[in-house]
Amino acid sequence: MILAAADAVSGNIATVGYGLAVLGPGIGLGILIGKTVEGIARQPEVAGQLRTTMFIGIGFVEVLGLLGLITGFLFT
């Protein structure tokens, strides 16, 4: 009985862990895109460089979200 309860709790904890793993990249994307738009509004002549850097940053942030997803599937 105790082992069954422990299995149920570990599944719920993994779900909460995945939710927290997705929360970080979501906040990171919001800050990244917001600051890029702010930079383009301040200096429109560097829009191309800022956009390129933003897409590279988005790639790195998305990798963190995907790692959280994969980890959630592997260890549950």
C-alpha positions as CSV (number, residue, x, y, z in Angstrom):
1,M,0.0,0.0,0.0
2,I,2.8,2.4,0.9
3,L,4.7,1.6,-2.3
4,A,1.6,2.3,-4.5
5,A,1.2,5.6,-2.8
6,A,4.8,6.4,-3.4
7,D,4.4,5.6,-7.1
8,A,1.4,7.9,-7.4
9,V,3.3,10.8,-5.7
10,S,6.4,10.4,-7.9
11,G,4.2,10.7,-11.0
12,N,2.7,13.9,-9.7
13,I,6.0,15.3,-8.8
14,A,7.4,14.6,-12.3
15,T,4.4,16.5,-13.7
16,V,5.1,19.5,-11.5
17,G,8.8,19.3,-12.4
18,Y,8.0,19.4,-16.2
19,G,5.7,22.4,-15.6
20,L,8.5,24.2,-13.9
21,A,10.9,23.2,-16.7
22,V,8.6,24.8,-19.2
23,L,8.0,27.9,-17.2
24,G,11.7,29.1,-17.4
25,P,12.0,29.0,-21.2
26,G,8.6,30.7,-21.5
27,I,9.7,33.6,-19.3
28,G,13.0,33.7,-21.1
29,L,11.4,33.9,-24.5
30,G,9.2,36.8,-23.4
31,I,12.1,38.7,-22.1
32,L,14.3,38.0,-25.1
33,I,11.7,39.0,-27.7
34,G,10.6,42.0,-25.7
35,K,14.1,43.4,-25.4
36,T,14.8,42.7,-29.1
37,V,11.7,44.7,-30.1
38,E,12.8,47.5,-27.7
39,G,16.3,47.5,-29.3
40,I,14.8,47.7,-32.8
41,A,12.6,50.5,-31.8
42,R,15.6,52.5,-30.3
43,Q,17.9,51.8,-33.2
44,P,16.2,50.6,-36.4
45,E,19.4,50.5,-38.4
46,V,20.6,47.5,-36.5
47,A,17.4,45.5,-36.8
48,G,19.0,42.8,-38.9
49,Q,21.7,42.1,-36.4
50,L,19.3,42.1,-33.5
51,R,16.9,39.8,-35.3
52,T,19.7,37.3,-36.1
53,T,20.9,37.3,-32.5
54,M,17.3,36.9,-31.3
55,F,16.8,33.8,-33.4
56,I,20.0,32.3,-32.1
57,G,18.9,33.0,-28.6
58,I,15.5,31.6,-29.3
59,G,17.1,28.4,-30.5
60,F,19.1,28.0,-27.2
61,V,16.0,28.7,-25.1
62,E,13.9,26.2,-27.0
63,V,16.6,23.5,-26.5
64,L,16.2,24.0,-22.7
65,G,12.5,23.5,-23.0
66,L,13.0,20.4,-25.1
67,L,15.5,19.0,-22.6
68,G,12.9,19.4,-19.9
69,L,10.3,17.6,-22.0
70,I,12.7,14.7,-22.8
71,T,13.8,14.4,-19.1
72,G,10.1,14.3,-18.1
73,F,9.5,11.4,-20.4
74,L,12.7,9.5,-19.6
75,F,12.4,9.5,-15.8
76,T,8.6,9.0,-15.4
